[in-house]
Amino acid sequence: MVAATGVLVAAIYYIINLRHNMKAREMEICRLFTTDFVSDQGMQKYAIMMTMEWKDYEDFMEKYGYSNPEMLGKWVSILSHWETWGVLIKSKIIDADKIYTLGGYGAIRGWEKFRDIVQSRRDITWGQDYMINAEFCAQEMLKIKMRNDASFKDKLETYKTTRKL
């Protein structure tokens, strides 16, 4: 009886320890993948990305495409960051609510601004799976935002109609 109790206590301790380690790993992954995004450099890239202006896809690629590697690096790195978050959320490695709380809500407006560019790149160059996880990330962040603040829908609609492209 004592031996069985000892085994039971050890198993319970192991399960608790395993769950704790999994949560700690999730937080470490969240920290690693949000630190760069919320750093001064990350915020500068995001600000530059959000102030880009263009008329159409051709104009965008002329200004911010391969002929301008510095600008290309800025917007592609942010979208790739969201792509990574989307993969981690889909894989259930990290929780979308944690990413949202750590600044992931920036993907909502970023995706709205770049949606047409990404779709054009899907149609012309990269195929329909291009940045599909970045889109998923933005959609997940929007779901959380709407759950937390239903009035955001009106703000987003205003943003969509007043933004400059």
N, CA, C and O of each residue as an XYZ file, in Angstrom:
660
protein
N       0.821     -1.194      0.000
C       0.000      0.000      0.000
C       0.868      1.263      0.000
O       0.601      2.205     -0.746
N       1.904      1.275      0.838
C       2.808      2.422      0.907
C       3.544      2.596     -0.417
O       3.717      3.722     -0.885
N       3.972      1.504     -1.016
C       4.678      1.565     -2.291
C       3.749      2.104     -3.386
O       4.166      2.927     -4.201
N       2.515      1.652     -3.408
C       1.554      2.121     -4.406
C       1.274      3.607     -4.236
O       1.158      4.336     -5.221
N       1.167      4.057     -2.992
C       0.950      5.474     -2.716
C       2.147      6.284     -3.202
O       1.982      7.361     -3.775
N       3.348      5.766     -2.973
C       4.563      6.445     -3.427
C       4.597      6.583     -4.935
O       4.978      7.634     -5.450
N       4.206      5.542     -5.649
C       4.165      5.581     -7.112
C       3.107      6.587     -7.575
O       3.345      7.351     -8.511
N       1.953      6.590     -6.931
C       0.885      7.526     -7.280
C       1.327      8.976     -7.065
O       1.092      9.830     -7.919
N       1.962      9.251     -5.931
C       2.459     10.597     -5.640
C       3.513     10.997     -6.667
O       3.512     12.138     -7.131
N       4.407     10.089     -7.029
C       5.447     10.379     -8.026
C       4.821     10.685     -9.382
O       5.264     11.598    -10.080
N       3.794      9.927     -9.756
C       3.128     10.155    -11.040
C       2.435     11.518    -11.060
O       2.515     12.248    -12.048
N       1.758     11.853     -9.965
C       1.090     13.155     -9.880
C       2.124     14.282     -9.940
O       1.918     15.274    -10.639
N       3.214     14.135     -9.225
C       4.282     15.134     -9.245
C       4.830     15.281    -10.664
O       5.059     16.401    -11.122
N       5.042     14.179    -11.359
C       5.566     14.205    -12.717
C       4.607     14.950    -13.646
O       5.044     15.763    -14.459
N       3.309     14.681    -13.532
C       2.310     15.341    -14.380
C       2.281     16.844    -14.103
O       2.248     17.645    -15.037
N       2.292     17.227    -12.844
C       2.294     18.649    -12.481
C       3.551     19.326    -13.011
O       3.484     20.422    -13.568
N       4.683     18.679    -12.840
C       5.957     19.224    -13.309
C       5.972     19.343    -14.834
O       6.459     20.334    -15.379
N       5.443     18.345    -15.510
C       5.378     18.375    -16.965
C       4.502     19.530    -17.455
O       4.881     20.242    -18.384
N       3.349     19.715    -16.844
C       2.461     20.832    -17.216
C       3.133     22.170    -16.966
O       3.032     23.081    -17.787
N       3.819     22.293    -15.836
C       4.535     23.533    -15.529
C       5.606     23.808    -16.585
O       5.742     24.938    -17.056
N       6.360     22.784    -16.953
C       7.410     22.952    -17.960
C       6.832     23.322    -19.324
O       7.427     24.114    -20.055
N       5.687     22.758    -19.666
C       5.045     23.100    -20.946
C       4.603     24.560    -20.955
O       4.785     25.250    -21.958
N       4.027     25.039    -19.858
C       3.611     26.446    -19.763
C       4.831     27.363    -19.810
O       4.805     28.406    -20.464
N       5.893     26.972    -19.116
C       7.122     27.777    -19.123
C       7.705     27.832    -20.534
O       8.187     28.880    -20.962
N       7.665     26.723    -21.252
C       8.165     26.692    -22.626
C       7.327     27.594    -23.522
O       7.870     28.311    -24.362
N       6.014     27.564    -23.350
C       5.128     28.422    -24.136
C       5.435     29.893    -23.875
O       5.505     30.684    -24.815
N       5.616     30.261    -22.632
C       5.926     31.661    -22.312
C       7.284     32.070    -22.881
O       7.447     33.197    -23.347
N       8.242     31.173    -22.847
C       9.560     31.481    -23.407
C       9.469     31.681    -24.917
O      10.097     32.588    -25.464
N       8.696     30.844    -25.585
C       8.509     31.005    -27.031
C       7.807     32.331    -27.325
O       8.196     33.052    -28.243
N       6.778     32.648    -26.550
C       6.089     33.937    -26.722
C       7.059     35.091    -26.535
O       7.072     36.035    -27.325
N       7.860     35.014    -25.503
C       8.831     36.072    -25.234
C       9.815     36.209    -26.383
O      10.106     37.320    -26.827
N      10.326     35.090    -26.865
C      11.295     35.128    -27.961
C      10.710     35.742    -29.224
O      11.374     36.513    -29.917
N       9.458     35.394    -29.519
C       8.861     35.853    -30.764
C       8.189     37.209    -30.656
O       7.766     37.759    -31.672
N       8.078     37.760    -29.472
C       7.517     39.104    -29.364
C       8.581     40.142    -29.033
O       8.381     41.328    -29.294
N       9.696     39.724    -28.467
C      10.743     40.670    -28.080
C      11.214     41.496    -29.264
O      11.330     42.717    -29.162
N      11.484     40.846    -30.380
C      11.964     41.574    -31.555
C      10.886     42.507    -32.084
O      11.174     43.640    -32.472
N       9.657     42.036    -32.100
C       8.566     42.833    -32.651
C       8.317     44.092    -31.832
O       8.054     45.149    -32.407
N       8.393     44.011    -30.508
C       8.089     45.165    -29.666
C       9.330     45.973    -29.287
O       9.247     46.894    -28.475
N      10.465     45.635    -29.866
C      11.679     46.418    -29.623
C      11.598     47.743    -30.382
O      10.716     47.931    -31.220
N      12.519     48.655    -30.085
C      12.568     49.929    -30.823
C      12.669     49.671    -32.321
O      11.954     50.274    -33.121
N      13.572     48.764    -32.684
C      13.773     48.458    -34.096
C      12.505     47.869    -34.727
O      12.128     48.237    -35.839
N      11.862     46.962    -34.011
C      10.634     46.353    -34.515
C       9.528     47.381    -34.688
O       8.806     47.365    -35.685
N       9.398     48.273    -33.715
C       8.363     49.307    -33.806
C       8.663     50.282    -34.934
O       7.745     50.772    -35.592
N       9.939     50.565    -35.163
C      10.300     51.440    -36.280
C       9.938     50.788    -37.609
O       9.406     51.450    -38.500
N      10.225     49.489    -37.749
C       9.859     48.777    -38.979
C       8.337     48.806    -39.179
O       7.850     49.040    -40.285
N       7.606     48.568    -38.102
C       6.148     48.571    -38.192
C       5.635     49.965    -38.578
O       4.745     50.088    -39.419
N       6.191     51.003    -37.968
C       5.769     52.372    -38.277
C       6.060     52.716    -39.732
O       5.228     53.326    -40.403
N       7.215     52.335    -40.215
C       7.552     52.582    -41.622
C       6.583     51.824    -42.522
O       6.071     52.365    -43.502
N       6.342     50.575    -42.175
C       5.430     49.749    -42.956
C       4.038     50.384    -43.020
O       3.405     50.396    -44.076
N       3.575     50.901    -41.908
C       2.226     51.450    -41.842
C       2.116     52.833    -42.482
O       1.005     53.315    -42.706
N       3.243     53.481    -42.781
C       3.182     54.781    -43.454
C       3.492     54.671    -44.946
O       3.507     55.682    -45.647
N       3.736     53.476    -45.430
C       3.971     53.292    -46.866
C       2.694     53.651    -47.625
O       1.585     53.382    -47.163
N       2.867     54.253    -48.777
C       1.729     54.617    -49.620
C       1.992     54.171    -51.043
O       3.125     54.229    -51.522
N       0.934     53.721    -51.724
C       1.044     53.266    -53.086
C      -0.310     53.369    -53.766
O      -1.349     53.446    -53.109
N      -0.282     53.368    -55.100
C      -1.521     53.451    -55.884
C      -2.065     52.062    -56.208
O      -3.262     51.804    -56.082
N      -1.174     51.185    -56.623
C      -1.574     49.829    -56.999
C      -0.377     48.906    -56.785
O       0.673     49.341    -56.312
N      -0.539     47.653    -57.128
C       0.518     46.668    -56.883
C       1.818     47.024    -57.613
O       2.904     46.894    -57.048
N       1.706     47.466    -58.847
C       2.907     47.813    -59.626
C       3.648     48.976    -58.970
O       4.873     48.956    -58.860
N       2.901     49.982    -58.539
C       3.501     51.121    -57.848
C       4.164     50.664    -56.555
O       5.266     51.103    -56.226
N       3.488     49.781    -55.825
C       4.048     49.253    -54.581
C       5.376     48.548    -54.840
O       6.366     48.809    -54.158
N       5.393     47.654    -55.827
C       6.614     46.891    -56.102
C       7.736     47.789    -56.621
O       8.912     47.535    -56.364
N       7.366     48.828    -57.345
C       8.383     49.767    -57.827
C       9.035     50.506    -56.656
O      10.250     50.698    -56.631
N       8.213     50.917    -55.690
C       8.720     51.673    -54.542
C       9.355     50.787    -53.472
O      10.389     51.138    -52.905
N       8.735     49.640    -53.199
C       9.100     48.858    -52.015
C       9.491     47.416    -52.322
O       9.625     46.603    -51.408
N       9.674     47.095    -53.596
C       9.993     45.730    -53.992
C      11.487     45.441    -54.012
O      12.266     46.037    -53.268
N      11.859     44.522    -54.871
C      13.241     44.031    -54.921
C      14.262     45.114    -55.267
O      15.432     44.994    -54.905
N      13.840     46.154    -55.954
C      14.768     47.230    -56.303
C      15.082     48.124    -55.103
O      15.968     48.976    -55.175
N      14.358     47.930    -54.007
C      14.580     48.698    -52.784
C      14.701     47.716    -51.612
O      13.776     47.573    -50.812
N      15.861     47.041    -51.523
C      16.009     45.971    -50.532
C      15.781     46.418    -49.084
O      15.302     45.633    -48.266
N      16.115     47.656    -48.766
C      15.914     48.135    -47.395
C      14.429     48.147    -47.035
O      14.038     47.677    -45.966
N      13.610     48.686    -47.932
C      12.168     48.746    -47.664
C      11.535     47.354    -47.783
O      10.646     47.007    -47.006
N      11.989     46.569    -48.745
C      11.499     45.206    -48.881
C      11.719     44.436    -47.584
O      10.836     43.713    -47.122
N      12.898     44.597    -47.005
C      13.226     43.908    -45.763
C      12.311     44.291    -44.618
O      11.990     43.455    -43.773
N      11.893     45.532    -44.579
C      11.037     45.997    -43.477
C       9.658     45.341    -43.517
O       9.221     44.749    -42.530
N       8.974     45.446    -44.653
C       7.611     44.913    -44.673
C       7.585     43.395    -44.726
O       6.688     42.776    -44.153
N       8.551     42.783    -45.403
C       8.572     41.318    -45.455
C       8.912     40.741    -44.086
O       8.372     39.704    -43.702
N       9.802     41.400    -43.345
C      10.156     40.853    -42.025
C       8.974     40.918    -41.062
O       8.776     40.001    -40.265
N       8.193     41.982    -41.125
C       7.015     42.067    -40.249
C       5.976     41.019    -40.651
O       5.431     40.326    -39.791
N       5.700     40.902    -41.945
C       4.748     39.875    -42.387
C       5.248     38.478    -42.031
O       4.457     37.614    -41.653
N       6.545     38.253    -42.149
C       7.113     36.944    -41.791
C       6.990     36.684    -40.300
O       6.813     35.544    -39.871
N       7.083     37.731    -39.528
C       6.892     37.605    -38.079
C       5.474     37.124    -37.791
O       5.272     36.210    -36.992
N       4.499     37.740    -38.443
C       3.112     37.322    -38.266
C       2.900     35.917    -38.812
O       2.103     35.150    -38.271
N       3.607     35.582    -39.876
C       3.541     34.229    -40.429
C       3.987     33.211    -39.375
O       3.352     32.171    -39.199
N       5.070     33.517    -38.687
C       5.562     32.635    -37.630
C       4.558     32.525    -36.494
O       4.280     31.428    -36.010
N       4.016     33.656    -36.068
C       2.999     33.620    -35.010
C       1.827     32.744    -35.433
O       1.329     31.948    -34.636
N       1.383     32.882    -36.681
C       0.269     32.083    -37.180
C       0.563     30.592    -37.118
O      -0.293     29.802    -36.718
N       1.773     30.205    -37.515
C       2.171     28.796    -37.451
C       2.154     28.307    -36.008
O       1.651     27.221    -35.724
N       2.703     29.107    -35.099
C       2.753     28.704    -33.692
C       1.362     28.618    -33.074
O       1.102     27.744    -32.246
N       0.473     29.515    -33.470
C      -0.906     29.478    -32.956
C      -1.643     28.260    -33.524
O      -2.290     27.520    -32.782
N      -1.543     28.057    -34.842
C      -2.197     26.908    -35.465
C      -1.720     25.590    -34.877
O      -2.505     24.660    -34.688
N      -0.433     25.520    -34.592
C       0.158     24.297    -34.055
C      -0.119     24.116    -32.568
O       0.265     23.113    -31.967
N      -0.786     25.096    -31.994
C      -1.115     25.087    -30.560
C       0.132     25.045    -29.674
O       0.119     24.509    -28.565
N       1.205     25.627    -30.202
C       2.435     25.753    -29.408
C       2.313     26.954    -28.487
O       2.805     26.943    -27.358
N       1.647     27.996    -28.988
C       1.386     29.173    -28.165
C      -0.090     29.518    -28.268
O      -0.764     29.154    -29.231
N      -0.568     30.208    -27.282
C      -1.969     30.599    -27.207
C      -2.147     31.975    -27.858
O      -1.378     32.895    -27.579
N      -3.145     32.118    -28.712
C      -3.392     33.379    -29.415
C      -3.614     34.530    -28.440
O      -3.189     35.655    -28.704
N      -4.276     34.260    -27.317
C      -4.516     35.319    -26.333
C      -3.207     35.879    -25.779
O      -3.104     37.077    -25.516
N      -2.218     35.022    -25.605
C      -0.923     35.498    -25.107
C      -0.243     36.394    -26.138
O       0.303     37.443    -25.794
N      -0.277     35.981    -27.397
C       0.317     36.799    -28.465
C      -0.407     38.137    -28.557
O       0.232     39.179    -28.702
N      -1.718     38.116    -28.475
C      -2.506     39.349    -28.517
C      -2.062     40.286    -27.396
O      -1.786     41.463    -27.630
N      -1.998     39.758    -26.194
C      -1.627     40.571    -25.031
C      -0.218     41.132    -25.163
O       0.067     42.222    -24.668
N       0.655     40.397    -25.825
C       2.043     40.829    -25.980
C       2.266     41.699    -27.216
O       3.410     41.914    -27.616
N       1.195     42.201    -27.827
C       1.331     43.137    -28.940
C       0.876     42.615    -30.283
O       0.998     43.317    -31.287
N       0.357     41.410    -30.329
C      -0.056     40.822    -31.593
C      -1.195     41.534    -32.288
O      -1.423     41.325    -33.479
N      -1.921     42.380    -31.555
C      -3.043     43.112    -32.160
C      -2.584     44.030    -33.288
O      -3.407     44.436    -34.108
N      -1.310     44.367    -33.355
C      -0.793     45.183    -34.459
C      -0.967     44.514    -35.808
O      -0.970     45.178    -36.845
N      -1.109     43.198    -35.793
C      -1.299     42.463    -37.042
C      -2.638     42.777    -37.693
O      -2.790     42.603    -38.902
N      -3.599     43.230    -36.922
C      -4.941     43.492    -37.469
C      -4.872     44.593    -38.525
O      -5.264     44.386    -39.674
N      -4.380     45.743    -38.138
C      -4.324     46.868    -39.086
C      -3.256     46.650    -40.149
O      -3.416     47.053    -41.301
N      -2.168     46.010    -39.747
C      -1.126     45.704    -40.729
C      -1.656     44.812    -41.837
O      -1.381     45.036    -43.016
N      -2.417     43.800    -41.448
C      -2.988     42.909    -42.454
C      -3.988     43.661    -43.322
O      -4.007     43.470    -44.538
N      -4.811     44.502    -42.731
C      -5.782     45.263    -43.515
C      -5.070     46.119    -44.562
O      -5.527     46.230    -45.700
N      -3.966     46.712    -44.174
C      -3.235     47.575    -45.101
C      -2.586     46.772    -46.230
O      -2.574     47.212    -47.380
N      -2.050     45.600    -45.904
C      -1.271     44.833    -46.871
C      -2.027     43.677    -47.513
O      -1.459     42.937    -48.316
N      -3.295     43.513    -47.170
C      -4.088     42.397    -47.702
C      -4.045     42.342    -49.228
O      -3.806     41.278    -49.798
N      -4.271     43.468    -49.892
C      -4.303     43.481    -51.354
C      -2.928     43.204    -51.953
O      -2.824     42.559    -52.996
N      -1.883     43.682    -51.305
C      -0.523     43.422    -51.791
C      -0.226     41.934    -51.686
O       0.291     41.333    -52.627
N      -0.551     41.340    -50.548
C      -0.312     39.902    -50.364
C      -1.118     39.107    -51.385
O      -0.606     38.156    -51.975
N      -2.381     39.493    -51.596
C      -3.198     38.769    -52.566
C      -2.618     38.897    -53.971
O      -2.623     37.928    -54.731
N      -2.124     40.070    -54.321
C      -1.488     40.241    -55.637
C      -0.246     39.376    -55.753
O       0.004     38.776    -56.799
N       0.527     39.311    -54.687
C       1.724     38.456    -54.711
C       1.324     36.990    -54.820
O       2.021     36.204    -55.463
N       0.208     36.613    -54.197
C      -0.296     35.245    -54.333
C      -0.673     34.971    -55.791
O      -0.315     33.936    -56.352
N      -1.398     35.914    -56.391
C      -1.893     35.731    -57.753
C      -0.771     35.743    -58.787
O      -0.807     34.976    -59.750
N       0.220     36.604    -58.596
C       1.243     36.824    -59.613
C       2.478     35.944    -59.415
O       3.015     35.405    -60.383
N       2.926     35.798    -58.187
C       4.244     35.235    -57.964
C       4.289     33.974    -57.114
O       4.818     32.953    -57.553
N       3.745     34.028    -55.913
C       4.048     33.034    -54.897
C       2.992     31.957    -54.689
O       3.270     30.984    -53.988
N       1.830     32.074    -55.244
C       0.789     31.069    -55.044
C      -0.111     31.413    -53.872
O       0.190     32.300    -53.074
N      -1.220     30.696    -53.781
C      -2.266     31.042    -52.822
C      -1.919     30.744    -51.370
O      -2.643     31.170    -50.471
N      -0.842     30.033    -51.122
C      -0.466     29.776    -49.729
C       0.524     30.809    -49.186
O       0.964     30.697    -48.041
N       0.875     31.802    -49.984
C       1.816     32.838    -49.548
C       1.232     33.624    -48.369
O       0.142     34.186    -48.478
N       1.932     33.662    -47.279
C       1.578     34.395    -46.064
C       0.205     33.985    -45.512
O      -0.489     34.792    -44.896
N      -0.169     32.744    -45.736
C      -1.471     32.266    -45.268
C      -1.534     32.246    -43.743
O      -2.598     32.458    -43.162
N      -0.412     31.995    -43.101
C      -0.393     31.971    -41.638
C      -0.376     33.374    -41.049
O      -0.851     33.582    -39.932
N       0.164     34.338    -41.784
C       0.093     35.735    -41.348
C      -1.368     36.187    -41.375
O      -1.829     36.888    -40.474
N      -2.084     35.778    -42.416
C      -3.508     36.097    -42.497
C      -4.263     35.431    -41.346
O      -5.124     36.053    -40.724
N      -3.944     34.177    -41.065
C      -4.575     33.464    -39.950
C      -4.298     34.182    -38.634
O      -5.200     34.345    -37.812
N      -3.057     34.610    -38.433
C      -2.679     35.334    -37.216
C      -3.523     36.594    -37.072
O      -4.069     36.855    -36.000
N      -3.633     37.376    -38.142
C      -4.415     38.612    -38.094
C      -5.883     38.322    -37.793
O      -6.519     39.056    -37.038
N      -6.416     37.263    -38.377
C      -7.810     36.902    -38.121
C      -8.015     36.499    -36.660
O      -9.022     36.851    -36.046
N      -7.053     35.761    -36.114
C      -7.150     35.364    -34.708
C      -7.061     36.582    -33.790
O      -7.787     36.674    -32.800
N      -6.176     37.507    -34.118
C      -6.044     38.719    -33.316
C      -7.333     39.538    -33.390
O      -7.760     40.121    -32.393
N      -7.957     39.581    -34.582
C      -9.221     40.312    -34.746
C     -10.336     39.663    -33.921
O     -11.138     40.365    -33.305
N     -10.389     38.344    -33.905
C     -11.403     37.645    -33.091
C     -11.267     38.028    -31.618
O     -12.256     38.292    -30.936
N     -10.029     38.052    -31.147
C      -9.790     38.397    -29.743
C     -10.150     39.853    -29.496
O     -10.777     40.178    -28.488
N      -9.754     40.732    -30.416
C     -10.068     42.158    -30.282
C     -11.579     42.368    -30.230
O     -12.070     43.132    -29.399
N     -12.311     41.698    -31.106
C     -13.765     41.847    -31.139
C     -14.403     41.281    -29.865
O     -15.401     41.812    -29.379
N     -13.832     40.222    -29.340
C     -14.333     39.653    -28.084
C     -14.103     40.628    -26.930
O     -14.940     40.744    -26.035
N     -12.977     41.323    -26.954
C     -12.626     42.271    -25.890
C     -13.281     43.632    -26.056
O     -13.575     44.306    -25.068
N     -13.516     44.048    -27.315
C     -14.027     45.392    -27.586
C     -14.836     45.370    -28.880
O     -14.284     45.579    -29.961
N     -16.119     45.123    -28.778
C     -16.989     45.021    -29.956
C     -17.034     46.327    -30.746
O     -17.312     46.305    -31.945
N     -16.767     47.462    -30.102
C     -16.806     48.745    -30.813
C     -15.639     48.883    -31.791
O     -15.634     49.797    -32.616
N     -14.666     48.004    -31.713
C     -13.513     48.071    -32.619
C     -13.934     47.878    -34.068
O     -13.276     48.390    -34.973
N     -15.017     47.152    -34.302
C     -15.476     46.921    -35.673
C     -15.721     48.238    -36.400
O     -15.354     48.385    -37.567
N     -16.338     49.194    -35.715
C     -16.585     50.503    -36.323
C     -15.269     51.226    -36.605
O     -15.115     51.856    -37.651
N     -14.340     51.135    -35.686
C     -13.034     51.780    -35.880
C     -12.298     51.156    -37.055
O     -11.653     51.861    -37.831
N     -12.392     49.847    -37.189
C     -11.739     49.156    -38.289
C     -12.370     49.534    -39.619
O     -11.659     49.736    -40.603
N     -13.686     49.631    -39.665
C     -14.369     50.041    -40.901
C     -13.961     51.456    -41.289
O     -13.728     51.736    -42.465
N     -13.875     52.347    -40.309
C     -13.423     53.719    -40.572
C     -12.002     53.700    -41.112
O     -11.682     54.417    -42.060
N     -11.155     52.884    -40.513
C      -9.760     52.769    -40.954
C      -9.697     52.274    -42.395
O      -8.927     52.798    -43.200
N     -10.497     51.277    -42.717
C     -10.483     50.714    -44.076
C     -10.885     51.751    -45.117
O     -10.331     51.771    -46.216
N     -11.844     52.612    -44.783
C     -12.332     53.581    -45.764
C     -11.489     54.850    -45.826
O     -11.541     55.566    -46.826
N     -10.718     55.147    -44.787
C      -9.950     56.399    -44.784
C      -8.459     56.197    -45.035
O      -7.739     57.175    -45.234
N      -7.987     54.978    -45.033
C      -6.541     54.772    -45.220
C      -6.121     55.159    -46.622
O      -6.892     55.060    -47.577
N      -4.897     55.597    -46.721
C      -4.354     56.008    -48.014
C      -3.594     54.852    -48.617
O      -2.785     54.208    -47.948
N      -3.856     54.592    -49.881
C      -3.086     53.558    -50.579
C      -2.453     54.123    -51.793
O      -1.760     53.409    -52.518
